[in-house]
Amino acid sequence: MLLWIGLTASAAAIVYSGTKLSRYGDVIAEKTGMGRTWIGVLLMASVTSLPELVTGISSVTQGLPDIAAGE
């Protein structure tokens, strides 16, 4: 049961964050004058790189640089 609660909470967090990210992307596009597509590409590239960044930083801080290099 706890697994389903965690899954539901994670799904809700993803939906909420995605909605906010989309709105903020529109605001950034308006204020900078850049296209919405270009801002979307930049935001998606940033978000999809976060897992590797977190893995690399956490492995180096734990003294396991081989994991960071393999990532």
Backbone as CSV, one residue per row, in Angstrom:
resi,resn,N_x,N_y,N_z,CA_x,CA_y,CA_z,C_x,C_y,C_z
1,MET,0.822,-1.199,0.000,0.000,0.000,0.000,0.868,1.265,0.000
2,LEU,1.954,1.204,0.775,2.847,2.358,0.849,3.484,2.656,-0.507
3,LEU,3.731,1.607,-1.279,4.298,1.781,-2.614,3.355,2.585,-3.502
4,TRP,2.074,2.296,-3.446,1.096,3.001,-4.274,0.937,4.455,-3.850
5,ILE,1.052,4.702,-2.564,0.984,6.083,-2.083,2.185,6.866,-2.603
6,GLY,3.358,6.263,-2.538,4.558,6.919,-3.061,4.480,7.158,-4.555
7,LEU,3.944,6.166,-5.279,3.792,6.312,-6.726,2.816,7.430,-7.065
8,THR,1.706,7.486,-6.349,0.713,8.535,-6.584,1.279,9.910,-6.249
9,ALA,2.007,10.011,-5.149,2.613,11.288,-4.770,3.658,11.719,-5.796
10,SER,4.447,10.780,-6.286,5.452,11.103,-7.306,4.800,11.555,-8.605
11,ALA,3.735,10.875,-9.011,3.026,11.259,-10.231,2.418,12.647,-10.088
12,ALA,1.852,12.939,-8.921,1.275,14.263,-8.689,2.355,15.340,-8.720
13,ALA,3.515,15.050,-8.149,4.615,16.015,-8.162,5.106,16.272,-9.579
14,ILE,5.149,15.232,-10.399,5.588,15.391,-11.787,4.592,16.232,-12.576
15,VAL,3.310,15.969,-12.396,2.283,16.745,-13.105,2.332,18.201,-12.666
16,TYR,2.434,18.440,-11.367,2.489,19.806,-10.847,3.730,20.537,-11.365
17,SER,4.882,19.886,-11.284,6.130,20.511,-11.732,6.124,20.771,-13.230
18,GLY,5.589,19.833,-13.997,5.517,20.018,-15.443,4.637,21.184,-15.835
19,THR,3.519,21.336,-15.126,2.622,22.461,-15.391,3.307,23.781,-15.076
20,LYS,3.965,23.845,-13.922,4.676,25.069,-13.545,5.816,25.377,-14.519
21,LEU,6.556,24.349,-14.915,7.673,24.536,-15.837,7.185,25.087,-17.171
22,SER,6.054,24.604,-17.623,5.485,25.088,-18.874,5.093,26.560,-18.766
23,ARG,4.465,26.920,-17.668,4.065,28.325,-17.474,5.282,29.236,-17.366
24,TYR,6.279,28.800,-16.599,7.484,29.611,-16.453,8.241,29.724,-17.774
25,GLY,8.203,28.676,-18.570,8.824,28.734,-19.887,8.171,29.777,-20.774
26,ASP,6.844,29.864,-20.712,6.138,30.889,-21.480,6.515,32.290,-21.011
27,VAL,6.623,32.476,-19.708,6.997,33.788,-19.166,8.416,34.152,-19.591
28,ILE,9.331,33.200,-19.512,10.714,33.458,-19.925,10.768,33.807,-21.407
29,ALA,10.000,33.097,-22.222,9.983,33.373,-23.661,9.458,34.774,-23.940
30,GLU,8.431,35.188,-23.218,7.883,36.534,-23.412,8.882,37.606,-23.001
31,LYS,9.505,37.429,-21.846,10.398,38.466,-21.328,11.705,38.568,-22.104
32,THR,12.191,37.449,-22.636,13.454,37.487,-23.368,13.271,37.729,-24.856
33,GLY,12.065,37.500,-25.353,11.822,37.652,-26.780,12.245,36.440,-27.590
34,MET,12.681,35.391,-26.917,13.062,34.161,-27.610,11.801,33.355,-27.901
35,GLY,11.903,32.451,-28.820,10.759,31.628,-29.166,10.418,30.629,-28.069
36,ARG,9.133,30.277,-27.990,8.696,29.312,-26.979,9.324,27.940,-27.212
37,THR,9.527,27.585,-28.472,10.135,26.293,-28.776,11.573,26.247,-28.277
38,TRP,12.313,27.311,-28.500,13.707,27.365,-28.067,13.807,27.272,-26.546
39,ILE,12.952,27.983,-25.837,12.940,27.913,-24.376,12.569,26.504,-23.927
40,GLY,11.608,25.884,-24.595,11.221,24.514,-24.265,12.360,23.536,-24.453
41,VAL,13.112,23.708,-25.527,14.266,22.835,-25.770,15.314,23.017,-24.671
42,LEU,15.588,24.250,-24.292,16.570,24.507,-23.236,16.125,23.931,-21.895
43,LEU,14.856,24.117,-21.563,14.357,23.593,-20.293,14.360,22.069,-20.274
44,MET,13.957,21.450,-21.367,13.949,19.985,-21.420,15.370,19.426,-21.351
45,ALA,16.306,20.083,-22.010,17.699,19.634,-21.941,18.224,19.740,-20.513
46,SER,17.870,20.808,-19.836,18.310,20.981,-18.447,17.702,19.930,-17.532
47,VAL,16.419,19.698,-17.680,15.723,18.759,-16.799,16.193,17.328,-17.032
48,THR,16.432,16.953,-18.279,16.858,15.580,-18.540,18.311,15.339,-18.141
49,SER,19.095,16.395,-17.954,20.480,16.237,-17.512,20.612,16.193,-15.994
50,LEU,19.564,16.541,-15.267,19.646,16.585,-13.811,19.991,15.245,-13.158
51,PRO,19.447,14.105,-13.594,19.827,12.845,-12.928,21.322,12.548,-12.999
52,GLU,21.949,12.782,-14.140,23.389,12.550,-14.252,24.173,13.524,-13.387
53,LEU,23.713,14.761,-13.315,24.385,15.753,-12.492,24.327,15.366,-11.019
54,VAL,23.160,14.965,-10.555,23.007,14.569,-9.154,23.837,13.326,-8.850
55,THR,23.839,12.354,-9.758,24.634,11.141,-9.555,26.120,11.469,-9.490
56,GLY,26.589,12.312,-10.389,28.001,12.690,-10.390,28.412,13.428,-9.136
57,ILE,27.610,14.385,-8.718,27.940,15.161,-7.520,27.908,14.280,-6.277
58,SER,26.884,13.446,-6.152,26.783,12.607,-4.951,27.891,11.561,-4.899
59,SER,28.295,11.022,-6.042,29.372,10.028,-6.020,30.719,10.663,-5.677
60,VAL,30.964,11.861,-6.139,32.220,12.538,-5.815,32.246,12.931,-4.342
61,THR,31.128,13.413,-3.812,31.105,13.798,-2.402,31.225,12.593,-1.475
62,GLN,30.865,11.404,-1.960,31.003,10.192,-1.153,32.348,9.508,-1.371
63,GLY,33.193,10.112,-2.182,34.527,9.567,-2.408,34.553,8.402,-3.381
64,LEU,33.638,8.367,-4.321,33.574,7.305,-5.327,33.675,7.909,-6.728
65,PRO,34.846,8.429,-7.092,34.961,9.109,-8.382,34.808,8.180,-9.582
66,ASP,35.006,6.873,-9.398,34.840,5.940,-10.519,33.400,5.918,-11.017
67,ILE,32.461,6.042,-10.098,31.053,6.071,-10.501,30.775,7.341,-11.296
68,ALA,31.338,8.458,-10.857,31.127,9.718,-11.567,31.740,9.669,-12.960
69,ALA,32.916,9.044,-13.091,33.568,8.950,-14.397,32.811,8.009,-15.323
70,GLY,32.212,6.971,-14.768,31.447,6.026,-15.575,30.112,6.572,-16.011
71,GLU,29.639,7.548,-15.314,28.349,8.149,-15.625,28.534,8.967,-16.857
